[in-house]
Amino acid sequence: MNGLYGIGFHHIALNVSDIDRSVAFYTEGLGFRVYRSWTNAGSGTRAAMIDFGNGCLELFGGAKQGEITTPAGAYPHFAFAVEDVQAAYDHAIAAGAKPKKEPSDVTVPSEVPLNITIAFVYGPDGEQIEFFKENR
């Protein structure tokens, strides 16, 4: 393979209008489990990472049609789990992606803090792609 080594799917993010209803649907309705949940300090937006076995769905609450750039039911970004976020970011830029957010370390303030390294790029049609590594 001439592409990225050690790449795999991690999560898709989804803005939702009612976080409690969506969490209940994916957990009680479909049998998935909440991996992490948190409230973003700046915006107060509630969020949850739903584990579906070989990947996750990241839900962001409070979406209202017409009030945000990514409406309810739309996918703000998709993420690839990688071993080296910087290498994946550099590889994507070299392949023609446009930079959105350079690699950085982040701690998601969930029940058990989630320490991650992330970076974002725009793909050929403007889609947002995240490179994600959980730092254990």
Secondary structure, 3 states (H helix, E strand, C coil): CCCCCCCEEEEEEEECCCHHHHHHHHHHHCCCEEEEEEECCCCCCEEEEEECCCCEEEEECCCCCCCCCCCCCCCCCEEEECCCHHHHHHHHHHCCCEEEEEEEEEEECCCCCEEEEEEEEECCCCCEEEEEEECC
